[in-house]
Amino acid sequence: MKLSDLKPAPGSTRRHNRVGRGIGSGSGKTSGRGHKGKGSRAGGNTPPGYEGGQMPLSRRVPKRGFRRLLKNAKRRNEFVVINLKDLAKFGDGSTVDSATLTQRGMARAGSKIKILGEGELKTKLTVRADAFSKSAMEKIAKAGGTAELIQQAANQ
């Protein structure tokens, strides 16, 4: 097969309609644009959402909620949430931190991790994370493990 042999699938392309080629063609004289008005003029078309001078819907509807700004993105604390039931997969006495979670595909590298207390923990684990819920800390301690909070640098 050569590049010169390539052609579109049969029936997928149609010949474009040649407008303005006489009355007998079916799209002559006004060329399918109708008589007068903005749509008949060259370069005359309405933008999407234009309602003929009526107040557009996007401006009539009340604006609600908080819209995040790009400049605030760096200040946000977005965590990867991991429940205790997910940590039950780790063996007894093992250490769980961001590196081991990344290795197992549970979190992306460099992301902040928060441990939540959903589920039960029966194994003794050392868990290092950026944040813990109260119930998660209690359940880890109850199972005989330790929950270590990673302190972030002030300028991050």
Rosetta constraint file for C-alpha pairs under 8 A:
AtomPair CA 1 CA 5 HARMONIC 6.43 0.50
AtomPair CA 1 CA 6 HARMONIC 7.93 0.50
AtomPair CA 2 CA 6 HARMONIC 7.08 0.50
AtomPair CA 8 CA 12 HARMONIC 6.68 0.50
AtomPair CA 8 CA 13 HARMONIC 7.17 0.50
AtomPair CA 9 CA 13 HARMONIC 7.83 0.50
AtomPair CA 18 CA 27 HARMONIC 7.91 0.50
AtomPair CA 19 CA 27 HARMONIC 5.31 0.50
AtomPair CA 19 CA 28 HARMONIC 5.89 0.50
AtomPair CA 19 CA 31 HARMONIC 5.19 0.50
AtomPair CA 19 CA 32 HARMONIC 7.61 0.50
AtomPair CA 20 CA 27 HARMONIC 6.09 0.50
AtomPair CA 20 CA 28 HARMONIC 4.07 0.50
AtomPair CA 20 CA 29 HARMONIC 5.76 0.50
AtomPair CA 20 CA 30 HARMONIC 7.05 0.50
AtomPair CA 20 CA 31 HARMONIC 5.00 0.50
AtomPair CA 21 CA 25 HARMONIC 6.31 0.50
AtomPair CA 21 CA 27 HARMONIC 7.21 0.50
AtomPair CA 21 CA 28 HARMONIC 5.21 0.50
AtomPair CA 21 CA 29 HARMONIC 7.74 0.50
AtomPair CA 22 CA 26 HARMONIC 7.75 0.50
AtomPair CA 22 CA 27 HARMONIC 7.39 0.50
AtomPair CA 22 CA 28 HARMONIC 4.51 0.50
AtomPair CA 22 CA 29 HARMONIC 6.38 0.50
AtomPair CA 23 CA 27 HARMONIC 6.79 0.50
AtomPair CA 23 CA 28 HARMONIC 4.72 0.50
AtomPair CA 23 CA 29 HARMONIC 6.28 0.50
AtomPair CA 24 CA 28 HARMONIC 7.30 0.50
AtomPair CA 27 CA 31 HARMONIC 4.82 0.50
AtomPair CA 27 CA 32 HARMONIC 5.60 0.50
AtomPair CA 28 CA 32 HARMONIC 7.41 0.50
AtomPair CA 30 CA 34 HARMONIC 5.90 0.50
AtomPair CA 30 CA 35 HARMONIC 6.96 0.50
AtomPair CA 30 CA 40 HARMONIC 7.93 0.50
AtomPair CA 33 CA 39 HARMONIC 6.61 0.50
AtomPair CA 33 CA 40 HARMONIC 5.10 0.50
AtomPair CA 34 CA 39 HARMONIC 8.00 0.50
AtomPair CA 34 CA 40 HARMONIC 6.35 0.50
AtomPair CA 35 CA 40 HARMONIC 6.54 0.50
AtomPair CA 36 CA 40 HARMONIC 5.62 0.50
AtomPair CA 36 CA 41 HARMONIC 7.53 0.50
AtomPair CA 37 CA 41 HARMONIC 6.97 0.50
AtomPair CA 38 CA 44 HARMONIC 5.09 0.50
AtomPair CA 38 CA 45 HARMONIC 6.46 0.50
AtomPair CA 39 CA 44 HARMONIC 5.27 0.50
AtomPair CA 39 CA 45 HARMONIC 5.46 0.50
AtomPair CA 39 CA 46 HARMONIC 7.88 0.50
AtomPair CA 40 CA 44 HARMONIC 6.88 0.50
AtomPair CA 46 CA 50 HARMONIC 6.24 0.50
AtomPair CA 49 CA 56 HARMONIC 6.60 0.50
AtomPair CA 49 CA 57 HARMONIC 7.67 0.50
AtomPair CA 49 CA 58 HARMONIC 7.90 0.50
AtomPair CA 50 CA 56 HARMONIC 6.42 0.50
AtomPair CA 51 CA 55 HARMONIC 7.13 0.50
AtomPair CA 51 CA 56 HARMONIC 5.92 0.50
AtomPair CA 55 CA 59 HARMONIC 6.70 0.50
AtomPair CA 55 CA 60 HARMONIC 6.57 0.50
AtomPair CA 56 CA 60 HARMONIC 6.28 0.50
AtomPair CA 57 CA 61 HARMONIC 6.10 0.50
AtomPair CA 68 CA 72 HARMONIC 6.88 0.50
AtomPair CA 68 CA 73 HARMONIC 7.48 0.50
AtomPair CA 69 CA 73 HARMONIC 6.71 0.50
AtomPair CA 70 CA 74 HARMONIC 7.92 0.50
AtomPair CA 72 CA 76 HARMONIC 6.63 0.50
AtomPair CA 77 CA 112 HARMONIC 7.96 0.50
AtomPair CA 78 CA 112 HARMONIC 6.87 0.50
AtomPair CA 79 CA 111 HARMONIC 6.87 0.50
AtomPair CA 79 CA 112 HARMONIC 4.89 0.50
AtomPair CA 79 CA 113 HARMONIC 5.17 0.50
AtomPair CA 79 CA 114 HARMONIC 5.84 0.50
AtomPair CA 80 CA 107 HARMONIC 6.54 0.50
AtomPair CA 80 CA 111 HARMONIC 6.75 0.50
AtomPair CA 80 CA 112 HARMONIC 6.07 0.50
AtomPair CA 80 CA 113 HARMONIC 4.84 0.50
AtomPair CA 80 CA 114 HARMONIC 6.08 0.50
AtomPair CA 81 CA 113 HARMONIC 6.19 0.50
AtomPair CA 81 CA 114 HARMONIC 5.09 0.50
AtomPair CA 81 CA 115 HARMONIC 6.08 0.50
AtomPair CA 81 CA 116 HARMONIC 6.91 0.50
AtomPair CA 82 CA 86 HARMONIC 6.62 0.50
AtomPair CA 82 CA 87 HARMONIC 7.80 0.50
AtomPair CA 82 CA 106 HARMONIC 7.99 0.50
AtomPair CA 82 CA 113 HARMONIC 7.25 0.50
AtomPair CA 82 CA 114 HARMONIC 6.24 0.50
AtomPair CA 82 CA 115 HARMONIC 5.02 0.50
AtomPair CA 82 CA 116 HARMONIC 6.11 0.50
AtomPair CA 83 CA 87 HARMONIC 6.86 0.50
AtomPair CA 83 CA 115 HARMONIC 5.67 0.50
AtomPair CA 83 CA 116 HARMONIC 4.71 0.50
AtomPair CA 83 CA 117 HARMONIC 5.80 0.50
AtomPair CA 83 CA 118 HARMONIC 5.34 0.50
AtomPair CA 83 CA 119 HARMONIC 6.96 0.50
AtomPair CA 84 CA 88 HARMONIC 6.43 0.50
AtomPair CA 84 CA 115 HARMONIC 6.99 0.50
AtomPair CA 84 CA 116 HARMONIC 6.38 0.50
AtomPair CA 84 CA 117 HARMONIC 5.51 0.50
AtomPair CA 84 CA 118 HARMONIC 5.71 0.50
AtomPair CA 84 CA 119 HARMONIC 5.49 0.50
AtomPair CA 84 CA 120 HARMONIC 6.29 0.50
AtomPair CA 84 CA 121 HARMONIC 6.11 0.50
AtomPair CA 84 CA 136 HARMONIC 6.95 0.50
AtomPair CA 85 CA 89 HARMONIC 7.81 0.50
AtomPair CA 85 CA 118 HARMONIC 6.39 0.50
AtomPair CA 85 CA 119 HARMONIC 4.56 0.50
AtomPair CA 85 CA 120 HARMONIC 5.90 0.50
AtomPair CA 85 CA 121 HARMONIC 6.64 0.50
AtomPair CA 87 CA 121 HARMONIC 7.46 0.50
AtomPair CA 88 CA 120 HARMONIC 7.71 0.50
AtomPair CA 88 CA 121 HARMONIC 5.77 0.50
AtomPair CA 88 CA 122 HARMONIC 7.08 0.50
AtomPair CA 88 CA 123 HARMONIC 6.80 0.50
AtomPair CA 90 CA 94 HARMONIC 6.74 0.50
AtomPair CA 90 CA 96 HARMONIC 7.90 0.50
AtomPair CA 90 CA 123 HARMONIC 7.88 0.50
AtomPair CA 91 CA 123 HARMONIC 6.92 0.50
AtomPair CA 91 CA 125 HARMONIC 7.96 0.50
AtomPair CA 92 CA 123 HARMONIC 4.95 0.50
AtomPair CA 92 CA 124 HARMONIC 5.26 0.50
AtomPair CA 92 CA 125 HARMONIC 6.34 0.50
AtomPair CA 93 CA 123 HARMONIC 7.25 0.50
AtomPair CA 93 CA 124 HARMONIC 5.22 0.50
AtomPair CA 93 CA 125 HARMONIC 5.14 0.50
AtomPair CA 93 CA 126 HARMONIC 7.06 0.50
AtomPair CA 93 CA 145 HARMONIC 7.95 0.50
AtomPair CA 94 CA 124 HARMONIC 7.59 0.50
AtomPair CA 94 CA 125 HARMONIC 5.48 0.50
AtomPair CA 94 CA 126 HARMONIC 6.43 0.50
AtomPair CA 95 CA 125 HARMONIC 5.96 0.50
AtomPair CA 95 CA 126 HARMONIC 4.66 0.50
AtomPair CA 95 CA 127 HARMONIC 5.96 0.50
AtomPair CA 95 CA 128 HARMONIC 7.68 0.50
AtomPair CA 96 CA 100 HARMONIC 5.97 0.50
AtomPair CA 96 CA 101 HARMONIC 6.96 0.50
AtomPair CA 96 CA 125 HARMONIC 7.10 0.50
AtomPair CA 96 CA 126 HARMONIC 6.06 0.50
AtomPair CA 96 CA 127 HARMONIC 4.74 0.50
AtomPair CA 96 CA 128 HARMONIC 6.11 0.50
AtomPair CA 97 CA 101 HARMONIC 6.25 0.50
AtomPair CA 97 CA 127 HARMONIC 6.10 0.50
AtomPair CA 97 CA 128 HARMONIC 4.85 0.50
AtomPair CA 97 CA 129 HARMONIC 6.24 0.50
AtomPair CA 98 CA 102 HARMONIC 5.99 0.50
AtomPair CA 98 CA 107 HARMONIC 7.40 0.50
AtomPair CA 98 CA 109 HARMONIC 7.36 0.50
AtomPair CA 98 CA 110 HARMONIC 7.75 0.50
AtomPair CA 98 CA 111 HARMONIC 7.86 0.50
AtomPair CA 98 CA 112 HARMONIC 7.99 0.50
AtomPair CA 98 CA 113 HARMONIC 7.13 0.50
AtomPair CA 98 CA 128 HARMONIC 7.53 0.50
AtomPair CA 98 CA 129 HARMONIC 7.05 0.50
AtomPair CA 99 CA 103 HARMONIC 6.14 0.50
AtomPair CA 99 CA 109 HARMONIC 7.34 0.50
AtomPair CA 100 CA 104 HARMONIC 6.28 0.50
AtomPair CA 101 CA 105 HARMONIC 6.24 0.50
AtomPair CA 101 CA 106 HARMONIC 5.19 0.50
AtomPair CA 101 CA 107 HARMONIC 5.65 0.50
AtomPair CA 102 CA 106 HARMONIC 5.82 0.50
AtomPair CA 102 CA 107 HARMONIC 4.86 0.50
AtomPair CA 102 CA 108 HARMONIC 5.52 0.50
AtomPair CA 102 CA 109 HARMONIC 5.74 0.50
AtomPair CA 107 CA 111 HARMONIC 7.00 0.50
AtomPair CA 107 CA 113 HARMONIC 7.89 0.50
AtomPair CA 112 CA 129 HARMONIC 7.62 0.50
AtomPair CA 112 CA 130 HARMONIC 5.92 0.50
AtomPair CA 113 CA 129 HARMONIC 5.50 0.50
AtomPair CA 113 CA 130 HARMONIC 5.33 0.50
AtomPair CA 113 CA 131 HARMONIC 6.51 0.50
AtomPair CA 114 CA 129 HARMONIC 6.20 0.50
AtomPair CA 114 CA 130 HARMONIC 5.91 0.50
AtomPair CA 114 CA 131 HARMONIC 4.54 0.50
AtomPair CA 114 CA 132 HARMONIC 5.47 0.50
AtomPair CA 114 CA 133 HARMONIC 7.71 0.50
AtomPair CA 115 CA 129 HARMONIC 7.04 0.50
AtomPair CA 115 CA 131 HARMONIC 6.40 0.50
AtomPair CA 115 CA 132 HARMONIC 4.83 0.50
AtomPair CA 115 CA 133 HARMONIC 6.43 0.50
AtomPair CA 115 CA 136 HARMONIC 6.50 0.50
AtomPair CA 116 CA 132 HARMONIC 6.21 0.50
AtomPair CA 116 CA 133 HARMONIC 5.30 0.50
AtomPair CA 116 CA 135 HARMONIC 7.22 0.50
AtomPair CA 116 CA 136 HARMONIC 5.28 0.50
AtomPair CA 117 CA 133 HARMONIC 6.58 0.50
AtomPair CA 117 CA 134 HARMONIC 7.70 0.50
AtomPair CA 117 CA 135 HARMONIC 5.05 0.50
AtomPair CA 117 CA 136 HARMONIC 3.86 0.50
AtomPair CA 117 CA 137 HARMONIC 7.67 0.50
AtomPair CA 117 CA 139 HARMONIC 7.10 0.50
AtomPair CA 118 CA 136 HARMONIC 7.59 0.50
AtomPair CA 120 CA 139 HARMONIC 7.32 0.50
AtomPair CA 121 CA 139 HARMONIC 6.72 0.50
AtomPair CA 121 CA 140 HARMONIC 6.77 0.50
AtomPair CA 121 CA 143 HARMONIC 6.36 0.50
AtomPair CA 122 CA 143 HARMONIC 5.71 0.50
AtomPair CA 123 CA 143 HARMONIC 6.26 0.50
AtomPair CA 123 CA 144 HARMONIC 7.81 0.50
AtomPair CA 123 CA 145 HARMONIC 7.74 0.50
AtomPair CA 124 CA 140 HARMONIC 7.56 0.50
AtomPair CA 124 CA 143 HARMONIC 5.66 0.50
AtomPair CA 124 CA 144 HARMONIC 5.22 0.50
AtomPair CA 124 CA 145 HARMONIC 4.52 0.50
AtomPair CA 125 CA 140 HARMONIC 7.30 0.50
AtomPair CA 125 CA 144 HARMONIC 7.51 0.50
AtomPair CA 125 CA 145 HARMONIC 4.60 0.50
AtomPair CA 125 CA 146 HARMONIC 6.48 0.50
AtomPair CA 126 CA 145 HARMONIC 5.49 0.50
AtomPair CA 126 CA 146 HARMONIC 4.85 0.50
AtomPair CA 126 CA 147 HARMONIC 6.10 0.50
AtomPair CA 126 CA 148 HARMONIC 7.38 0.50
AtomPair CA 127 CA 145 HARMONIC 7.72 0.50
AtomPair CA 127 CA 146 HARMONIC 6.22 0.50
AtomPair CA 127 CA 147 HARMONIC 4.91 0.50
AtomPair CA 127 CA 148 HARMONIC 5.98 0.50
AtomPair CA 128 CA 147 HARMONIC 6.12 0.50
AtomPair CA 128 CA 148 HARMONIC 4.70 0.50
AtomPair CA 128 CA 149 HARMONIC 5.90 0.50
AtomPair CA 128 CA 150 HARMONIC 6.40 0.50
AtomPair CA 129 CA 147 HARMONIC 7.78 0.50
AtomPair CA 129 CA 148 HARMONIC 6.59 0.50
AtomPair CA 129 CA 149 HARMONIC 5.52 0.50
AtomPair CA 129 CA 150 HARMONIC 5.66 0.50
AtomPair CA 130 CA 149 HARMONIC 5.72 0.50
AtomPair CA 130 CA 150 HARMONIC 5.02 0.50
AtomPair CA 130 CA 151 HARMONIC 7.03 0.50
AtomPair CA 130 CA 152 HARMONIC 7.64 0.50
AtomPair CA 131 CA 149 HARMONIC 6.40 0.50
AtomPair CA 131 CA 150 HARMONIC 7.72 0.50
AtomPair CA 132 CA 136 HARMONIC 6.25 0.50
AtomPair CA 132 CA 137 HARMONIC 6.37 0.50
AtomPair CA 132 CA 149 HARMONIC 7.69 0.50
AtomPair CA 133 CA 137 HARMONIC 6.41 0.50
AtomPair CA 134 CA 138 HARMONIC 6.27 0.50
AtomPair CA 135 CA 139 HARMONIC 6.11 0.50
AtomPair CA 136 CA 140 HARMONIC 6.12 0.50
AtomPair CA 137 CA 141 HARMONIC 6.17 0.50
AtomPair CA 137 CA 147 HARMONIC 6.12 0.50
AtomPair CA 138 CA 142 HARMONIC 6.02 0.50
AtomPair CA 139 CA 143 HARMONIC 6.20 0.50
AtomPair CA 140 CA 144 HARMONIC 6.54 0.50
AtomPair CA 140 CA 145 HARMONIC 5.26 0.50
AtomPair CA 140 CA 146 HARMONIC 6.28 0.50
AtomPair CA 140 CA 147 HARMONIC 6.68 0.50
AtomPair CA 141 CA 145 HARMONIC 5.17 0.50
AtomPair CA 141 CA 146 HARMONIC 5.84 0.50
AtomPair CA 141 CA 147 HARMONIC 7.37 0.50
AtomPair CA 152 CA 156 HARMONIC 7.08 0.50
